[in-house]
Amino acid sequence: MTTSLTEITATVTGIAAAEIGVPAAELAPETDLRGVEGVDSVKVLRMIAKIEREFDIELEDEDVFGVSTVAEVAAVVEKALGAK
Amino acid sequence: MSVQVPWSVLPDYRCFGCSPHNPHGLRLAFHPRPDGLLARFTLDRGFESYPGVVHGGLVGVICDETIGNLIVLERHKPAFTVSMRTRFVTPLLVGREYRCVATLRADGEELFHGSAEVLDADGGVCATASAVYQPFALDQVRHQLTLDDAEVDLLSRAINPTAINPR
């Protein structure tokens, strides 16, 4: 079963919203998650850890530290799902 | 109430992770959960890395230990870790209580896939781990384990009490 980029983006948005404490409606694909007020590196890593568990994937560290926007996170998730 | 691990039938087992007989070990105790197994732990300065920080390798040990015991308790087979990946989210601090929660993926007979999270008192994720395990029969690893025949029988029955011939 494949998961579409739209579905991945929706799931990533939900997890990101919960982890950084903002309503999902405030997050767009182009939102820079690291730039959201109150977001630090721990919150970003907790979001990544939740995403990895949700999709049962292991993201490359270079990808984890290279992404900032919701769309970029969704893209590396899609890449990891494709590699499974 | 903590669950008794099968190894405890050996009066002097020395597992670094879970034996109460190893003075240098972590002495982890495990508690059953509907979806897996939980271990609470607080490490002192004997397990320190940077001042005040628990050595990161021990986070891996605790995750491995909790997943490994979940496997033997749930699948009734001992297993060796064949690969493990840990994501460190935030340092663990000496003297603070944390809990490790392990779960198993439902699939897999030849290889078991487990994962674990280490959480702080507020439920924040401090580390995650995913690992793969290969089950083994005690008889097939006799050259690696220091167990006599009586101990193999005892341990086999403890690991899988319902088997007709657990060895």
Interface residues (C-beta under 8 A of the other chain):
Chain A: V42 L45 R46 I48 A49 K50 E52 R53 D56 E58
Chain B: R85 R87 V89 T90 R105 S115 E117 G124 V125 T128 S130
